[in-house]
Amino acid sequence: MNRILLAEDDEDMRRFLTRALQNAGYDVISFDNGLSAYERLREEPFHLLLTDIVMPEMDGIELARKASELDPDLKIMFITGFAAVALNPDMQAPRDAKILSKPFHLKDLVTQVARLIAA
């Protein structure tokens, strides 16, 4: 089973995404901030990091950079209402990371996650 680490500070969105991905057959572990998510990444491997960009304690860009250092093969997808921020080269987001802009349909999320994991 593919394992996804989800970092999203909005509680309702986090529950919504977790449920949708679990219903699609993924094992999802979720956190409400980047620092806690990073600590979990240090303990065990995941196939995909799905992270919001704007979060307390450690933002999604920093989380993605540190996660890539831990596991260069980790797939990364940003879910954000601030796509322009993620696309800004000065932010130094991992170059292979994908971006899904909010709002999005859950079907699109599941499709994009499946494509990214299969790649």
N, C-alpha and C positions, 0 to 999 in steps of 0.2 A: 504494500500500500504506500502510495506517495505521501510524504509528510510535508505539511506546510506550516511555517511559522508566520503568524499574522500579528502585526503591530499596528494597532489603531486605537487612538485615545478616546474616540466617541463610543461610548458603551453600547448604544443602540445599533450603530453601524457595525461594531465588532461582533455582536451577537448575530446580527442579520447575515453578515459575511460568513461567519463560522458555520452557521446552520446550512447555508446554501452550499458551501464547499463540502461539508460532511455528507449532505444529501447526494452530492455528486460522487461520493466514494473516497474522499480524501481524509486523511488523519490530520486534524487541525489543532494546533496549540496556539492560543492567543494571549496577547499582553496589551496593557493599556499605555505602555511607554516604550521607547527605544532601548533604554538602559536594561530593563528587565528582559526584553527580547534578546538583547546581545548576550546577557549572562546565560540564557538558555542555549543559545547557539554555541557557546563555549563548551557546553556540557555534552551535546549530542548533535548528530548530523540531521539536516533537513534537505529536501529536494528543492524547495522554493521559499524565499522570503517575500512575503506580501506585506508591504508597509505603506502607511500614510507618510507624508513628508513632514507636516507640521504637527509635532508632538512635544510633550514636556520631557525634560531630563536628557533626552538625546533625540535629535530629529531623524527623520527617515533617511536623509542623505548620508549623515554620519554613520548611522546604523548600517546602511548598505555598504559603505566603504570598509568599515571594520569587518563586516560579515564576509566580504570578498577577500580580505586578508586571511581570515580564518579558513575559508573554503573557496578557492578560486572557481570551482565548478558549480557553486550554488547559483541557481537561477534567481533573478531579482525582478520584482514588479512593484512599481509605485502605483498606489491608488490615491488620487489627489484632486482637489479642486484648484490646485495651483500648478498646472502642467507647465506653464512658462518658466516657473522657478526650477523645476526638474530639468528642463531642457537647457537652462543656462549653463554654458560650459564652465563658468567660474565656480559653480557649485560642486564640481568634480564628482558627479554621480558616476557609478560604474557604467562604462560605455555600452555594455550589452543589456543594461536594464531596460525593461519595457515600462510604458506608462499607460495607465487607464484613467482617464479623466472622469471625475464626478460631475454630474450624476451619470450613472451607467445602469444598464439593466443587468440583473443577476445572470441571465443567460449569456450575455456578453462576457461577464467576468469568468464564468465557468469555461466558456469556449477559449478565451485568451489564456487562462491558466493551463488548460489541457494542451494547447499548442506550445506554450513555453516549456512545459515539463517534457513534452515529446521531442522537442528540438535537440 
